[in-house]
Each structure stands twice: as C-alpha cells, then as structure tokens.
Amino acid sequence: MPIHGFSLDNVLGAADLSHHHDDNGIVSIGSSSGALATRERNGLVYTCRGGFVDTAHLRDYADWVLFFTVWAAASADAYNISVDRWRSEVLERLGAVDAESGVAIAHSLDGYCWDATRRRPDPPGRVQSRNMEIGPIMEPWTAADAGSPVADRLLARACRDAAPKIAFGNPWSLGSIDLSERVRLEIEVDPGIEGFPLRPGLDRTVTDRNFFAIVERIRTAARSEFGAAADRPGRSLPSIESSIDRASETP
C-alpha cells in the first residue's frame, strides 16, 4: 500500500548508478546552498541472489581492496573504469532487478524487517532486523526469507529465472596462513560519533580484531530494542501482527 508523503527514492536499478570515483567517501563535495552533494549516485539495488546491495558500501570495499591490486599499474581513470566493469558483473551475477521492481519489493517488506512509520531522522529505528553474520561463510537474506506473501508474488515475476541465492565467503585464513597476521585493517573513528559500540576511554582506532565484539554489542542492543528476532529474517513487527490479528477476528 502506498504511504502518503513517503517514497523510497534510494532504491535503484543497476542502470541508474553513476560511474565510480576512487576514494569518493560518503560525502565529498559541498554545494553553495549548503546541501550535501556527491560525485556518485548510489542506493540500494535489489538482487535475487543476494538481497539488497548498498552500492555505496560496495564502492568503498572496492576502493579498499581493488585499489591495491589495480592502482599501482593504472591511472585513476583506468581504475574507475575497472571498478565500473567489476560492479556491473557482480550485480549481474547476483541477479539485479530494475528500480521499479526493487521499490515494490522494498514496500512489500514493510512490517517484516523495516517500519515505514518510523520517519527520518531515525533511520536506525526504521530497519528493525539485520543480518549480522561476518563470516567465514555468510548467507544473505533475500525477500523470500521474510515470509511476506506480497514479496513472494513479486519475486515470482522479478526473479523467476534467477539461480538460488549465493553464499559469500569471508575467509579468515588461506591454507595454513592466518590472514590477520599478514593484513591489518585500521579504522579511525571520529570522536564526534556518538553511540559507537566501544567502551568509553578505549582507543578510537578499530581493527578487524574488534569486529566480533562490536557486532555482538550491536546484536545485544538490537535485541533489546526490537526483540529477540532482531538478527533473524522472517518476522513481523508487532504493529503488523496486531493488525493481522484484528483482521482475522473481523466477521
């Protein structure tokens, strides 16, 4: 059902994405009007085999990983073209749908994993269940996992020719080699960020060794606010369950 005054303008198709710009960041260019601007057009692309893909994160990961393998032997333009080609191949393999289908699928999940009644600026409260697995094998959530009859009907059309969903590897070792002993990721957390899940007084430098503890703190907080199923797919939010119960009692 359309929601008055509300639209999902960040759900796109693969064809709607702009070209890649290396190290673009979240917001890289300001405007004279004070509005936030970026050189890239990003959003959520629904894929039949991998669920929703946040292309801003996809670009960031490309810059973190592909940069070191491509940049040394190529110009910035050549690097950006390589990432464009890689991103297109990834989204095609995952079975990306067009923007119209993606928006419809997103709306069909309202009440199952997100709550459209929670308005901005409260984005954390709108998404009320999240996949928090970080490896070594990660199985994505797709709309088929939600248990939404409307989503199932939409997927029957949009994903009728798609292969089964794909599991992603995030290996911690390569043969007998512990990757954490060879590669270290460090993230400097801005002191102005509030609510970051680290204990007060700790170093603001986060490494890959902190990820498990951080995820568990986020999981605990999510379960406290949204219920025990906050890290599992296929649940209905209380408001939706109540409306379904009332409907079933109507003569």
VOMARZA-965221 format. One record per residue: residue in one letter; x, y, z of N, C-alpha, C in turn. Coordinates in nm, 2 decimals. Atoms other than C-alpha are relative to their C-alpha. Example, Ala and Ser with C-alpha at 12.3 -4.5 7.8 and 13.67 -1.06 7.14 Angstrom:
! residues 2
(site A, (0.09, -0.12, 0.00), (1.23, -0.45, 0.78), (0.09, 0.12, 0.00))
(site S, (-0.09, -0.11, 0.00), (1.37, -0.11, 0.71), (-0.08, 0.11, 0.08))
//
This chain:
! residues 251
(site M, (0.08, -0.12, 0.00), (0.00, 0.00, 0.00), (0.09, 0.12, 0.00))
(site P, (-0.08, -0.12, 0.00), (0.14, 0.34, -0.09), (-0.02, 0.08, 0.13))
(site I, (0.00, -0.08, -0.12), (0.23, 0.56, 0.21), (0.00, 0.14, -0.03))
(site H, (0.01, -0.14, 0.03), (0.12, 0.92, 0.19), (0.12, 0.07, 0.05))
(site G, (-0.11, -0.08, -0.04), (0.41, 1.15, 0.19), (0.13, -0.07, 0.02))
(site F, (-0.12, 0.08, -0.02), (0.67, 0.87, 0.19), (0.03, -0.07, -0.13))
(site S, (-0.04, 0.07, 0.12), (0.87, 0.74, -0.10), (0.14, -0.06, 0.02))
(site L, (-0.13, 0.07, -0.01), (1.17, 0.50, -0.14), (0.08, 0.05, -0.12))
(site D, (-0.08, -0.06, 0.11), (1.39, 0.72, -0.35), (0.14, -0.05, -0.01))
(site N, (-0.14, 0.04, 0.00), (1.71, 0.54, -0.27), (0.01, -0.15, -0.05))
(site V, (0.00, 0.14, 0.06), (1.61, 0.20, -0.43), (0.02, 0.02, -0.15))
(site L, (-0.03, -0.02, 0.14), (1.77, 0.19, -0.77), (0.02, -0.13, -0.08))
(site G, (-0.04, 0.11, 0.08), (1.84, -0.04, -1.06), (0.15, 0.02, -0.03))
(site A, (-0.14, -0.01, 0.04), (2.19, -0.12, -1.18), (0.03, 0.10, -0.10))
(site A, (-0.02, -0.10, 0.11), (2.14, 0.10, -1.48), (-0.01, 0.14, 0.05))
(site D, (0.02, -0.13, -0.05), (2.07, 0.40, -1.26), (0.13, 0.05, 0.07))
(site L, (-0.12, -0.04, -0.08), (2.42, 0.40, -1.09), (0.09, 0.08, -0.09))
(site S, (-0.10, -0.09, 0.08), (2.68, 0.66, -1.19), (0.13, -0.07, 0.00))
(site H, (-0.13, 0.05, 0.01), (3.04, 0.60, -1.27), (0.07, 0.01, 0.13))
(site H, (-0.08, 0.00, -0.12), (3.29, 0.52, -1.00), (0.10, 0.11, 0.01))
(site H, (-0.11, -0.10, -0.02), (3.52, 0.78, -0.85), (0.08, -0.05, 0.12))
(site D, (-0.08, 0.06, -0.11), (3.81, 0.64, -0.64), (0.00, 0.09, 0.12))
(site D, (-0.01, -0.06, -0.13), (3.81, 0.73, -0.27), (-0.10, 0.12, 0.01))
(site N, (0.11, -0.11, 0.00), (3.48, 0.93, -0.31), (-0.04, 0.03, 0.14))
(site G, (0.05, -0.02, -0.14), (3.39, 0.89, 0.06), (-0.15, 0.01, 0.00))
(site I, (0.15, -0.01, -0.01), (3.03, 0.93, 0.19), (-0.05, 0.13, -0.07))
(site V, (0.03, -0.13, 0.06), (3.01, 1.30, 0.10), (0.13, 0.07, -0.03))
(site S, (-0.13, -0.05, 0.04), (3.29, 1.45, -0.09), (0.00, 0.15, -0.05))
(site I, (0.01, -0.14, 0.06), (3.16, 1.78, -0.24), (-0.11, 0.07, 0.07))
(site G, (0.11, -0.08, -0.06), (2.97, 2.06, -0.07), (-0.06, 0.09, -0.11))
(site S, (0.07, -0.08, 0.10), (2.73, 2.29, -0.26), (-0.02, 0.14, 0.06))
(site S, (0.02, -0.14, -0.05), (2.68, 2.67, -0.23), (-0.13, 0.01, 0.08))
(site S, (0.12, -0.01, -0.07), (2.33, 2.61, -0.10), (0.01, -0.07, 0.14))
(site G, (-0.01, 0.07, -0.12), (2.46, 2.40, 0.19), (-0.05, -0.14, 0.00))
(site A, (0.05, 0.14, 0.01), (2.31, 2.08, 0.07), (0.12, -0.09, -0.02))
(site L, (-0.10, 0.10, 0.02), (2.51, 1.76, 0.06), (0.00, -0.05, -0.14))
(site A, (-0.01, 0.05, 0.14), (2.64, 1.65, -0.27), (0.11, -0.10, -0.01))
(site T, (-0.10, 0.10, 0.03), (2.84, 1.36, -0.41), (0.02, -0.02, -0.15))
(site R, (-0.02, 0.03, 0.14), (3.00, 1.27, -0.74), (-0.06, -0.13, -0.04))
(site E, (0.05, 0.13, 0.04), (2.84, 0.93, -0.73), (-0.15, -0.01, 0.04))
(site R, (0.14, 0.03, -0.04), (2.48, 0.82, -0.74), (-0.01, -0.14, 0.05))
(site N, (0.00, 0.13, -0.07), (2.43, 0.53, -0.50), (-0.14, -0.02, 0.06))
(site G, (0.13, 0.04, -0.06), (2.14, 0.35, -0.35), (0.00, -0.15, 0.03))
(site L, (0.02, 0.14, -0.02), (2.00, 0.01, -0.27), (-0.05, -0.07, -0.13))
(site V, (0.04, 0.08, 0.12), (1.98, -0.24, -0.56), (-0.04, -0.14, 0.05))
(site Y, (0.04, 0.13, -0.04), (1.77, -0.55, -0.50), (0.05, -0.10, -0.10))
(site T, (-0.05, 0.11, 0.08), (1.93, -0.87, -0.63), (-0.07, -0.13, 0.05))
(site C, (0.07, 0.13, -0.03), (1.76, -1.21, -0.65), (0.08, -0.10, 0.08))
(site R, (-0.09, 0.10, -0.07), (2.06, -1.40, -0.52), (0.07, 0.06, 0.12))
(site G, (-0.07, -0.06, -0.12), (2.19, -1.15, -0.26), (-0.07, 0.10, 0.08))
(site G, (0.08, -0.10, -0.07), (1.91, -0.94, -0.14), (0.03, 0.14, -0.04))
(site F, (-0.04, -0.14, 0.03), (1.96, -0.56, -0.12), (0.15, 0.02, 0.02))
(site V, (-0.15, -0.03, 0.00), (2.31, -0.44, -0.20), (0.01, 0.15, 0.01))
(site D, (-0.02, -0.14, -0.02), (2.41, -0.10, -0.07), (0.12, 0.04, -0.09))
(site T, (-0.11, -0.02, 0.09), (2.62, 0.03, -0.36), (0.11, 0.10, 0.05))
(site A, (-0.11, -0.09, -0.06), (2.80, 0.30, -0.15), (0.10, -0.09, 0.07))
(site H, (-0.09, 0.09, -0.07), (2.94, 0.02, 0.06), (0.08, -0.08, -0.10))
(site L, (-0.07, 0.08, 0.11), (3.02, -0.19, -0.25), (0.12, 0.08, -0.06))
(site R, (-0.10, -0.08, 0.06), (3.22, 0.10, -0.39), (0.12, 0.02, 0.10))
(site D, (-0.10, -0.01, -0.10), (3.40, 0.15, -0.06), (0.09, -0.12, 0.01))
(site Y, (-0.07, 0.12, -0.01), (3.50, -0.21, -0.04), (0.09, -0.02, -0.12))
(site A, (-0.09, 0.00, 0.12), (3.63, -0.19, -0.40), (0.12, 0.08, 0.02))
(site D, (-0.12, -0.09, -0.02), (3.85, 0.10, -0.31), (0.09, -0.05, 0.10))
(site W, (-0.09, 0.06, -0.10), (3.98, -0.08, 0.00), (0.08, -0.11, -0.06))
(site V, (-0.07, 0.12, 0.05), (4.07, -0.40, -0.19), (0.05, 0.01, -0.14))
(site L, (-0.05, -0.01, 0.13), (4.09, -0.34, -0.56), (0.11, 0.11, -0.02))
(site F, (-0.10, -0.11, 0.01), (4.29, -0.02, -0.51), (0.14, -0.05, 0.00))
(site F, (-0.13, 0.05, -0.02), (4.59, -0.21, -0.40), (0.05, -0.09, -0.12))
(site T, (-0.03, 0.09, 0.10), (4.58, -0.45, -0.69), (0.00, 0.06, -0.14))
(site V, (0.01, -0.06, 0.13), (4.50, -0.22, -0.98), (0.07, 0.14, 0.00))
(site W, (-0.05, -0.13, 0.00), (4.61, 0.13, -0.88), (0.14, 0.02, -0.04))
(site A, (-0.14, -0.02, 0.03), (4.98, 0.08, -0.90), (0.03, -0.01, -0.15))
(site A, (-0.03, 0.02, 0.15), (4.96, -0.02, -1.27), (-0.10, 0.07, -0.09))
(site A, (0.10, -0.06, 0.09), (4.69, 0.21, -1.39), (-0.02, 0.15, 0.05))
(site S, (0.04, -0.13, -0.04), (4.57, 0.57, -1.39), (-0.13, 0.00, 0.08))
(site A, (0.13, -0.01, -0.07), (4.27, 0.70, -1.19), (-0.11, -0.04, -0.09))
(site D, (0.11, 0.02, 0.09), (4.05, 0.69, -1.49), (-0.01, -0.15, -0.03))
(site A, (0.00, 0.14, 0.03), (4.16, 0.33, -1.58), (-0.05, -0.08, 0.12))
(site Y, (0.04, 0.06, -0.13), (4.10, 0.23, -1.21), (-0.16, 0.01, 0.01))
(site N, (0.14, -0.02, -0.01), (3.75, 0.38, -1.21), (-0.08, -0.08, -0.10))
(site I, (0.06, 0.08, 0.11), (3.66, 0.21, -1.54), (0.00, -0.15, 0.04))
(site S, (-0.01, 0.14, -0.05), (3.78, -0.13, -1.39), (-0.11, -0.03, 0.10))
(site V, (0.09, 0.02, -0.10), (3.56, -0.08, -1.09), (-0.15, 0.00, -0.05))
(site D, (0.13, 0.00, 0.07), (3.26, 0.01, -1.31), (-0.03, -0.14, -0.06))
(site R, (0.02, 0.13, 0.06), (3.31, -0.31, -1.50), (-0.02, -0.11, 0.10))
(site W, (0.01, 0.10, -0.10), (3.36, -0.52, -1.19), (-0.14, 0.01, 0.07))
(site R, (0.13, -0.02, -0.07), (3.04, -0.37, -1.02), (-0.11, -0.05, -0.09))
(site S, (0.11, 0.04, 0.09), (2.83, -0.44, -1.33), (0.00, -0.15, 0.00))
(site E, (-0.01, 0.14, 0.01), (2.95, -0.80, -1.34), (-0.05, -0.06, 0.13))
(site V, (0.05, 0.05, -0.13), (2.88, -0.85, -0.97), (-0.15, 0.01, 0.01))
(site L, (0.14, -0.02, 0.00), (2.53, -0.71, -0.99), (-0.08, -0.09, -0.09))
(site E, (0.06, 0.09, 0.10), (2.45, -0.91, -1.30), (0.00, -0.15, 0.05))
(site R, (0.00, 0.13, -0.06), (2.57, -1.23, -1.13), (-0.10, -0.02, 0.11))
(site L, (0.09, 0.01, -0.11), (2.36, -1.16, -0.83), (-0.15, 0.02, -0.04))
(site G, (0.14, -0.01, 0.05), (2.05, -1.10, -1.05), (-0.07, 0.13, 0.04))
(site A, (0.05, -0.13, -0.04), (1.99, -0.73, -1.00), (-0.13, 0.02, -0.08))
(site V, (0.13, -0.03, 0.07), (1.63, -0.62, -1.08), (0.00, 0.15, -0.03))
(site D, (0.01, -0.14, 0.03), (1.52, -0.29, -1.22), (-0.06, 0.08, 0.12))
(site A, (0.04, -0.09, -0.11), (1.43, 0.01, -0.99), (-0.14, -0.02, 0.04))
(site E, (0.14, 0.01, -0.03), (1.06, -0.03, -1.02), (-0.03, -0.13, 0.08))
(site S, (0.02, 0.13, -0.07), (1.07, -0.40, -0.91), (0.06, 0.01, 0.14))
(site G, (-0.07, -0.01, -0.13), (1.32, -0.31, -0.63), (-0.09, 0.08, 0.10))
(site V, (0.08, -0.08, -0.09), (1.09, -0.04, -0.49), (-0.12, -0.08, 0.04))
(site A, (0.11, 0.08, -0.04), (0.79, -0.27, -0.50), (0.03, -0.11, 0.10))
(site I, (-0.05, 0.11, -0.10), (0.99, -0.55, -0.32), (0.02, 0.07, 0.14))
(site A, (-0.02, -0.06, -0.12), (1.10, -0.30, -0.06), (-0.12, 0.04, 0.08))
(site H, (0.13, -0.03, -0.06), (0.75, -0.18, 0.01), (-0.07, -0.13, 0.05))
(site S, (0.06, 0.13, -0.04), (0.64, -0.55, 0.04), (0.06, -0.05, 0.13))
(site L, (-0.07, 0.04, -0.12), (0.88, -0.59, 0.33), (-0.03, 0.09, 0.12))
(site D, (0.04, -0.09, -0.11), (0.74, -0.30, 0.53), (-0.09, -0.08, 0.10))
(site G, (0.07, 0.08, -0.10), (0.63, -0.46, 0.86), (0.07, -0.13, 0.03))
(site Y, (-0.07, 0.13, -0.02), (0.86, -0.76, 0.82), (0.14, 0.02, 0.04))
(site C, (-0.14, -0.03, -0.05), (1.21, -0.61, 0.85), (0.02, 0.15, 0.02))
(site W, (-0.01, -0.14, -0.02), (1.15, -0.24, 0.84), (-0.13, 0.06, 0.02))
(site D, (0.13, -0.07, -0.05), (0.89, 0.01, 0.97), (-0.01, 0.14, -0.07))
(site A, (0.01, -0.13, 0.08), (0.78, 0.29, 0.73), (-0.06, 0.11, 0.09))
(site T, (0.06, -0.11, -0.09), (0.60, 0.47, 1.02), (0.11, 0.07, 0.08))
(site R, (-0.11, -0.07, -0.07), (0.94, 0.55, 1.17), (0.07, 0.09, -0.10))
(site R, (-0.04, -0.10, 0.11), (1.03, 0.87, 0.98), (0.15, 0.04, 0.03))
(site R, (-0.13, -0.07, -0.02), (1.37, 1.04, 0.93), (-0.02, 0.11, 0.10))
(site P, (-0.14, 0.05, 0.00), (1.59, 1.14, 1.11), (0.02, -0.12, 0.09))
(site D, (-0.02, 0.12, -0.08), (1.55, 0.79, 1.27), (0.03, -0.12, -0.09))
(site P, (-0.02, 0.11, 0.08), (1.69, 0.56, 1.01), (0.04, -0.13, 0.07))
(site P, (-0.03, 0.13, -0.07), (1.83, 0.31, 1.27), (-0.13, -0.07, 0.05))
(site G, (0.12, 0.06, -0.05), (1.48, 0.26, 1.40), (-0.09, -0.05, -0.11))
(site R, (0.09, 0.05, 0.11), (1.32, 0.20, 1.06), (0.04, -0.14, -0.04))
(site V, (-0.04, 0.14, 0.04), (1.53, -0.11, 0.98), (0.01, -0.07, 0.13))
(site Q, (0.01, 0.06, -0.14), (1.44, -0.34, 1.27), (0.05, -0.15, 0.00))
(site S, (-0.07, 0.13, -0.01), (1.61, -0.67, 1.17), (0.12, 0.01, -0.10))
(site R, (-0.12, 0.00, 0.08), (1.96, -0.71, 1.03), (0.08, -0.13, 0.00))
(site N, (-0.09, 0.11, 0.01), (2.19, -0.98, 0.91), (0.14, 0.04, 0.06))
(site M, (-0.12, -0.04, -0.07), (2.49, -0.96, 1.15), (0.11, -0.11, -0.01))
(site E, (-0.10, 0.10, 0.01), (2.69, -1.26, 1.03), (0.12, 0.07, -0.07))
(site I, (-0.12, -0.06, 0.06), (3.05, -1.17, 0.94), (0.10, -0.10, -0.05))
(site G, (-0.09, 0.10, 0.06), (3.20, -1.50, 0.83), (0.02, -0.12, 0.09))
(site P, (-0.07, 0.00, 0.12), (3.37, -1.71, 0.74), (-0.09, -0.03, -0.13))
(site I, (0.09, 0.01, 0.11), (3.06, -1.80, 0.53), (-0.13, 0.08, 0.04))
(site M, (0.11, -0.09, -0.03), (2.78, -1.55, 0.51), (-0.11, -0.03, -0.11))
(site E, (0.12, 0.02, 0.09), (2.43, -1.63, 0.36), (-0.09, 0.12, 0.01))
(site P, (0.07, -0.13, 0.00), (2.25, -1.32, 0.25), (-0.15, -0.03, 0.03))
(site W, (0.14, 0.00, -0.02), (1.89, -1.25, 0.34), (-0.06, 0.05, -0.13))
(site T, (0.08, -0.05, 0.11), (1.65, -1.21, 0.04), (-0.14, 0.02, 0.04))
(site A, (0.14, -0.03, -0.03), (1.29, -1.10, 0.03), (-0.08, -0.13, 0.02))
(site A, (0.07, 0.13, -0.02), (1.19, -1.47, 0.01), (0.01, -0.05, 0.14))
(site D, (-0.01, 0.05, -0.14), (1.31, -1.52, 0.37), (-0.09, 0.07, 0.09))
(site A, (0.08, -0.08, -0.09), (1.07, -1.26, 0.51), (-0.13, -0.06, 0.03))
(site G, (0.14, 0.06, -0.02), (0.75, -1.46, 0.48), (-0.11, 0.09, -0.04))
(site S, (0.10, -0.09, 0.05), (0.57, -1.18, 0.30), (-0.07, -0.05, -0.12))
(site P, (0.07, 0.05, 0.12), (0.30, -1.31, 0.06), (0.01, 0.10, -0.12))
(site V, (-0.01, -0.09, 0.11), (0.32, -0.99, -0.14), (0.14, -0.01, -0.06))
(site A, (-0.14, 0.01, 0.05), (0.70, -1.02, -0.17), (0.01, -0.13, -0.08))
(site D, (-0.01, 0.12, 0.07), (0.66, -1.38, -0.28), (-0.06, 0.01, -0.14))
(site R, (0.06, -0.02, 0.13), (0.43, -1.28, -0.56), (0.09, 0.09, -0.09))
(site L, (-0.09, -0.09, 0.08), (0.67, -1.00, -0.68), (0.12, -0.08, -0.04))
(site L, (-0.12, 0.08, 0.04), (0.97, -1.24, -0.67), (-0.03, -0.10, -0.10))
(site A, (0.04, 0.09, 0.10), (0.78, -1.49, -0.87), (0.01, 0.05, -0.14))
(site R, (-0.01, -0.07, 0.13), (0.79, -1.24, -1.16), (0.14, 0.05, -0.02))
(site A, (-0.13, -0.06, 0.02), (1.11, -1.05, -1.10), (0.12, -0.09, 0.00))
(site C, (-0.11, 0.10, -0.01), (1.33, -1.35, -1.01), (-0.03, -0.14, -0.05))
(site R, (0.05, 0.13, 0.04), (1.16, -1.63, -1.19), (0.11, -0.08, -0.07))
(site D, (-0.11, 0.07, 0.07), (1.48, -1.71, -1.40), (0.13, 0.00, 0.08))
(site A, (-0.12, -0.01, -0.08), (1.73, -1.65, -1.12), (0.05, -0.13, 0.06))
(site A, (-0.05, 0.12, -0.08), (1.96, -1.91, -0.97), (-0.02, 0.02, 0.15))
(site P, (0.01, -0.02, -0.14), (1.95, -1.98, -0.60), (0.09, 0.10, 0.06))
(site K, (-0.09, -0.10, -0.06), (2.09, -1.73, -0.36), (0.14, -0.05, 0.03))
(site I, (-0.14, 0.04, 0.00), (2.46, -1.73, -0.33), (0.06, 0.03, 0.14))
(site A, (-0.07, -0.03, -0.12), (2.67, -1.76, -0.01), (0.13, 0.07, -0.03))
(site F, (-0.12, -0.07, 0.01), (2.96, -1.53, 0.04), (0.11, -0.04, 0.09))
(site G, (-0.11, 0.03, -0.08), (3.30, -1.62, 0.17), (0.07, 0.12, 0.06))
(site N, (-0.09, -0.10, -0.07), (3.49, -1.41, 0.42), (0.10, -0.07, 0.08))
(site P, (-0.09, 0.10, -0.06), (3.78, -1.64, 0.49), (0.10, 0.07, 0.10))
(site W, (-0.10, -0.05, -0.10), (4.00, -1.58, 0.80), (0.14, -0.06, -0.03))
(site S, (-0.13, 0.06, 0.03), (4.28, -1.80, 0.66), (0.01, -0.04, -0.15))
(site L, (-0.02, 0.05, 0.14), (4.43, -1.90, 0.33), (0.10, -0.12, 0.02))
(site G, (-0.08, 0.12, -0.03), (4.55, -2.26, 0.37), (0.04, 0.01, 0.15))
(site S, (-0.05, 0.00, -0.14), (4.77, -2.26, 0.68), (0.03, 0.14, 0.05))
(site I, (-0.04, -0.14, -0.03), (4.82, -1.88, 0.67), (-0.12, 0.07, 0.07))
(site D, (0.09, -0.08, -0.07), (4.63, -1.67, 0.93), (0.00, 0.14, -0.07))
(site L, (0.00, -0.13, 0.07), (4.53, -1.36, 0.72), (0.02, 0.12, 0.10))
(site S, (-0.01, -0.12, -0.09), (4.51, -1.14, 1.03), (0.15, 0.02, 0.04))
(site E, (-0.14, -0.02, -0.03), (4.88, -1.20, 1.08), (0.08, 0.07, -0.11))
(site R, (-0.07, -0.06, 0.12), (4.96, -1.07, 0.73), (-0.06, 0.14, -0.04))
(site V, (0.07, -0.13, 0.04), (4.70, -0.79, 0.68), (-0.08, 0.05, 0.12))
(site R, (0.07, -0.06, -0.11), (4.55, -0.55, 0.93), (-0.08, 0.12, -0.05))
(site L, (0.09, -0.11, 0.03), (4.26, -0.31, 0.88), (-0.02, 0.09, 0.12))
(site E, (0.02, -0.09, -0.11), (4.25, 0.00, 1.09), (-0.09, 0.11, -0.05))
(site I, (0.10, -0.11, 0.02), (3.96, 0.25, 1.11), (0.01, 0.10, 0.11))
(site E, (0.00, -0.11, -0.10), (4.00, 0.58, 1.29), (-0.15, 0.05, 0.01))
(site V, (0.14, -0.04, -0.03), (3.66, 0.66, 1.45), (0.00, 0.15, 0.04))
(site D, (0.01, -0.14, -0.04), (3.57, 1.03, 1.46), (-0.05, 0.01, 0.14))
(site P, (0.05, -0.02, -0.14), (3.54, 1.14, 1.82), (-0.14, 0.06, 0.01))
(site G, (0.13, -0.06, 0.00), (3.22, 1.32, 1.73), (-0.11, -0.10, -0.02))
(site I, (0.10, 0.10, 0.02), (3.04, 1.00, 1.65), (-0.05, -0.05, 0.14))
(site E, (0.06, 0.04, -0.12), (2.81, 0.92, 1.94), (-0.06, -0.14, -0.01))
(site G, (0.06, 0.13, -0.01), (2.69, 0.58, 2.05), (0.08, -0.11, -0.07))
(site F, (-0.08, 0.11, 0.06), (2.97, 0.39, 1.88), (0.02, -0.10, 0.10))
(site P, (-0.01, 0.11, -0.10), (2.98, 0.05, 2.04), (0.13, -0.04, 0.05))
(site L, (-0.13, 0.03, -0.07), (3.31, 0.08, 2.22), (-0.01, 0.05, 0.14))
(site R, (0.00, -0.05, -0.14), (3.36, 0.12, 2.59), (0.07, 0.13, 0.01))
(site P, (-0.06, -0.14, -0.02), (3.43, 0.48, 2.70), (0.15, -0.02, 0.04))
(site G, (-0.14, -0.01, -0.04), (3.80, 0.56, 2.72), (0.09, -0.09, -0.08))
(site L, (-0.08, 0.08, 0.08), (3.92, 0.30, 2.47), (0.05, 0.07, -0.12))
(site D, (-0.06, -0.06, 0.12), (4.14, 0.38, 2.17), (-0.11, 0.01, -0.11))
(site R, (0.10, -0.02, 0.11), (3.93, 0.52, 1.88), (0.05, -0.07, -0.13))
(site T, (-0.04, 0.07, 0.12), (4.13, 0.31, 1.64), (-0.06, -0.14, 0.01))
(site V, (0.06, 0.13, 0.01), (3.93, 0.00, 1.54), (0.07, -0.09, -0.10))
(site T, (-0.06, 0.09, 0.09), (4.09, -0.30, 1.38), (-0.09, -0.12, -0.03))
(site D, (0.08, 0.12, 0.03), (3.95, -0.62, 1.23), (-0.02, -0.09, 0.12))
(site R, (0.01, 0.08, -0.12), (4.02, -0.79, 1.56), (-0.11, 0.04, 0.09))
(site N, (0.11, -0.06, -0.08), (3.75, -0.57, 1.72), (-0.14, -0.03, -0.05))
(site F, (0.12, 0.01, 0.07), (3.48, -0.66, 1.47), (-0.10, -0.10, 0.08))
(site F, (0.09, 0.09, -0.06), (3.34, -0.96, 1.66), (-0.07, 0.06, 0.13))
(site A, (0.05, -0.07, -0.12), (3.30, -0.77, 1.99), (-0.10, 0.11, -0.04))
(site I, (0.09, -0.11, 0.04), (3.14, -0.47, 1.81), (-0.13, -0.06, -0.05))
(site V, (0.13, 0.06, 0.05), (2.89, -0.69, 1.63), (-0.08, -0.06, 0.11))
(site E, (0.08, 0.06, -0.11), (2.79, -0.87, 1.95), (-0.06, 0.11, 0.08))
(site R, (0.06, -0.11, -0.07), (2.73, -0.53, 2.12), (-0.12, 0.05, -0.08))
(site I, (0.11, -0.05, 0.08), (2.52, -0.42, 1.83), (-0.12, -0.10, 0.00))
(site R, (0.10, 0.10, 0.00), (2.33, -0.75, 1.83), (-0.08, 0.01, 0.14))
(site T, (0.06, -0.02, -0.13), (2.26, -0.71, 2.21), (-0.09, 0.12, 0.00))
(site A, (0.09, -0.12, 0.00), (2.13, -0.36, 2.16), (-0.12, -0.01, -0.09))
(site A, (0.11, 0.02, 0.10), (1.92, -0.45, 1.86), (-0.11, -0.09, 0.06))
(site R, (0.10, 0.09, -0.06), (1.75, -0.74, 2.05), (-0.07, 0.07, 0.12))
(site S, (0.06, -0.07, -0.11), (1.69, -0.51, 2.35), (-0.11, 0.09, -0.05))
(site E, (0.10, -0.10, 0.05), (1.51, -0.25, 2.13), (-0.11, -0.06, -0.09))
(site F, (0.10, 0.06, 0.10), (1.34, -0.47, 1.86), (-0.04, -0.14, 0.03))
(site G, (0.04, 0.14, -0.03), (1.31, -0.81, 2.02), (0.10, -0.10, -0.03))
(site A, (-0.10, 0.10, 0.01), (1.49, -1.14, 2.02), (0.03, -0.04, -0.14))
(site A, (-0.01, 0.04, 0.15), (1.44, -1.19, 1.64), (0.06, 0.11, -0.08))
(site A, (-0.05, -0.12, 0.07), (1.62, -0.86, 1.55), (0.12, -0.04, -0.09))
(site D, (-0.10, 0.04, 0.09), (1.90, -1.06, 1.39), (-0.04, -0.12, -0.08))
(site R, (0.05, 0.11, 0.08), (1.68, -1.31, 1.21), (-0.10, 0.05, -0.10))
(site P, (0.10, -0.05, 0.10), (1.47, -1.27, 0.89), (-0.13, -0.07, 0.03))
(site G, (0.13, 0.07, 0.00), (1.11, -1.37, 0.85), (-0.08, 0.02, 0.12))
(site R, (0.09, -0.03, -0.11), (0.94, -1.19, 1.14), (-0.08, 0.12, -0.03))
(site S, (0.09, -0.12, 0.02), (0.65, -0.95, 1.15), (0.02, 0.09, 0.12))
(site L, (0.00, -0.10, -0.10), (0.67, -0.63, 1.35), (-0.13, -0.01, 0.08))
(site P, (0.12, 0.01, -0.09), (0.43, -0.61, 1.65), (-0.12, 0.07, -0.06))
(site S, (0.12, -0.08, 0.05), (0.21, -0.34, 1.48), (-0.07, -0.08, -0.12))
(site I, (0.05, 0.08, 0.11), (0.17, -0.56, 1.17), (-0.07, -0.12, 0.05))
(site E, (0.07, 0.12, -0.06), (0.09, -0.87, 1.38), (-0.13, 0.04, 0.06))
(site S, (0.12, -0.04, -0.06), (-0.17, -0.68, 1.57), (-0.11, 0.03, -0.10))
(site S, (0.10, -0.03, 0.10), (-0.34, -0.56, 1.25), (-0.05, -0.13, -0.07))
(site I, (0.04, 0.13, 0.06), (-0.34, -0.91, 1.11), (-0.10, -0.08, 0.09))
(site D, (0.08, 0.07, -0.10), (-0.49, -1.05, 1.43), (-0.14, 0.07, 0.00))
(site R, (0.13, -0.07, 0.00), (-0.77, -0.78, 1.42), (-0.07, -0.04, -0.12))
(site A, (0.07, 0.03, 0.12), (-0.84, -0.86, 1.06), (-0.06, -0.14, 0.00))
(site S, (0.05, 0.14, 0.00), (-0.88, -1.23, 1.13), (-0.12, -0.01, 0.09))
(site E, (0.12, 0.01, -0.09), (-1.13, -1.16, 1.40), (-0.12, 0.07, -0.05))
(site T, (0.11, -0.07, 0.06), (-1.35, -0.95, 1.18), (-0.10, -0.09, -0.07))
(site P, (0.10, 0.09, 0.06), (-1.67, -1.13, 1.08), (0.00, 0.01, -0.15))
//
